[in-house]
Amino acid sequence: MRILLKNITILPMTSPKEIIEKGYVVINGSLIQSVGEGEPPAGDYEKVIDGTNYLVMPGLINTHTHAGMSLLRSYADDLPLMEWLETKIWPMEDRLTGDDMYWGALLAIIEMIKSGTTTFTDMYFYMDRVAQAVEETGIRAVLSRGMVGVGSENQLAIDQSRQFVRDWQGGAQGRITVILGPHAPYTCPPDYLKQVVALAKETGTGINIHVAETLDEINTIDRDYGMSPVALLEKTGVFEVPVIAAHCVHVSDEDIAIMKKYGVGVAHNPESNMKLASGIAPVPRMLEAGLAVGLGTDGTSSNNNLDMIQETRTCALLHKVNSMDPTVLPAEQALSLATTGGAQVLRLEKEIGRLAPGYKADMILINLDQPHMTPRYDLMANLVYAGQASDVDTVIIDGNIVMENRQLQTIDEEKVLRQCRDIAQRLVQSDKA
């Protein structure tokens, strides 16, 4: 399908602060064919969108979440991480079924599309059902079956992950990338992590893992192994394959140097880390060291939303107040974490995160005709500090329009909401039994 966007403000994210005030974008099939200023090239277009009073920019990239946890939103709040996991979340997760995971993933995808996310990274279970939801809805995803090295299902997780790679790598017309998902160093002992690394090398995949999220984790790993979680992962060979390291809240300069050495990508989750009082990741130091850093929301049990526009604002404000320096993480840099930085973390920087010829046609149209977006002295500042999820009007992924004029094109939203309410009622009733 050939689509033309004309008379539109363009934020291509190809260089800092570059903005085309009145331009065009031509989409041919799944790819961007051209981006330019002024009048568009003549041609036969199956769809023409007049972008007057609209901005087009790359779709937002959520580098860390647990989509099915949308079913557990606000079920357990205001608790420390380990108490939250052990007494509330893990027992409830034991009652979730594959069908539950499918509907929960659909619920998450609705929220992500409506707030401008076009790619998300997921770690959870029943991932074949999550992949089904991705395929049906048209979103792009990096999916990993969660793996825990302690307990009776540790080898089952290895076997199912291998099969998941075989079944879904490159699935959904190329929109699905499969990687492996060992949960964390404190739930996956070194011998198990070595098995995961061997599987990653066997299947040619990367690894998605929680790292140094809390001080409890730091103390546990130091007590058991005499080193930091990052140093332990290096020792066990995890960094020999591509790695997405979620959180990285408590990392030293030595840890950052190790991650830089191996090209580890960091998924920064400021709101989740704030809510669980885990701490503040040293993102400015990471960026100064040259690490790839993207933004993630984490799951809706620990955030409690999947709004990447809000996450970007929180990220910018958090690091300013933490450093007591208002110049830290300016708007354009915060916005890059949600787009180009996320693409780099996922190692998809040659495919997504920018509006440029040859890139995937993943983009969002923002309605600028809003009181909170007026006046427009600095468009990037407006987006980061004043933008709202409801400003996202149209979403295009892989060249397909999945939301237009705030109307979802691939999902029956009312049906999904109804199903998820019924699931939540069943879960609560079983919790009381």
Secondary structure, 3 states (H helix, E strand, C coil): CEEEEEEEEECCCCCCCCCEEEEEEEEECCEEEEEEECCCCCCCCCEEEECCCEEEEECEEEEEECHHHHHHCCCCCCCCHHHHHHHHHHHHHCCCCHHHHHHHHHHHHHHHHHCCEEEEEEEECCHHHHHHHHHHHCCEEEEEEEECCCCCCHHHHHHHHHHHHHHHCCHHHHCEEEEEEECCCCCCCHHHHHHHHHHHHHHCCCEEEEECCCHHHHHHHHHHHCCCHHHHHHHCCHHHCCEEEEECCCCCHHHHHHHHHHCCEEEECHHHHHHCCCCCCCHHHHHHHCCEEEECCCCCCCCCCCCHHHHHHHHHHHHHHHHCCCCCCCHHHHHHHHHHHHHHHCCCCCCCCCCCCCCECCEEEEECCCHHHCCCCCHHHHHHHHCCHHHEEEEEECCEEEEECCEECCCCHHHHHHHHHHHHHHHHHHHHC
